[in-house]
Amino acid sequence: MQYDPRAIQPFRDELTQIGFRELRTVEEVDKTINSQKGTNLLVINSVCGCAAGKARPGIAMALKQSPVKPDDLTTVFAGGDIEATARVREHLGDIAPSSPSMALYKDGQVVHFIPRYQIENRDAFQISQHLMGVFKEHCSSTVPSESSPSK
């Protein structure tokens, strides 16, 4: 089912405003995943309530609070980027389709996956804590603290 692009734009914006890059085509998905060096948090975004009340706020909290973050942040929108979402799911292999969901890639390979059922049963704070643990385990990028002098 394709959603009205105007209706889902605010949900897209919640992620792009915090640094996510949208993958809108099959080519963008393939190029990103196949050539990825380092870590990439790829979010399959959706219109459901657990995406709005839990997943997106939890992601935002984790990225704001974690001293360790993925190198890249990308997203596709289930119901908006139909072909791109299908391609992401192909890249996920045997992992069952799920939206919303999150996959952490490292050098083009999935190292952690959070399916919908792990989002539905948690609040935003719990999701943020889970993500920060995943970032700490798999990511090496750190961001300078606000008190660090800028270059």
Rosetta blueprint (number, residue, H / E / L):
1 M L
2 Q L
3 Y L
4 D L
5 P H
6 R H
7 A H
8 I H
9 Q H
10 P H
11 F H
12 R H
13 D H
14 E H
15 L H
16 T H
17 Q L
18 I L
19 G L
20 F L
21 R E
22 E E
23 L L
24 R L
25 T L
26 V H
27 E H
28 E H
29 V H
30 D H
31 K H
32 T H
33 I H
34 N H
35 S L
36 Q L
37 K L
38 G L
39 T E
40 N E
41 L E
42 L E
43 V E
44 I E
45 N E
46 S L
47 V L
48 C L
49 G H
50 C H
51 A H
52 A H
53 G H
54 K H
55 A H
56 R H
57 P H
58 G H
59 I H
60 A H
61 M H
62 A H
63 L H
64 K H
65 Q H
66 S L
67 P L
68 V E
69 K E
70 P L
71 D L
72 D E
73 L E
74 T E
75 T E
76 V E
77 F E
78 A L
79 G L
80 G L
81 D L
82 I H
83 E H
84 A H
85 T H
86 A H
87 R H
88 V H
89 R H
90 E H
91 H H
92 L L
93 G L
94 D L
95 I L
96 A L
97 P L
98 S L
99 S L
100 P L
101 S E
102 M E
103 A E
104 L E
105 Y E
106 K E
107 D L
108 G L
109 Q E
110 V E
111 V E
112 H E
113 F E
114 I E
115 P L
116 R H
117 Y H
118 Q H
119 I H
120 E H
121 N L
122 R L
123 D L
124 A H
125 F H
126 Q H
127 I H
128 S H
129 Q H
130 H H
131 L H
132 M H
133 G H
134 V H
135 F H
136 K H
137 E H
138 H H
139 C L
140 S L
141 S E
142 T E
143 V L
144 P L
145 S L
146 E L
147 S L
148 S L
149 P L
150 S L
151 K L
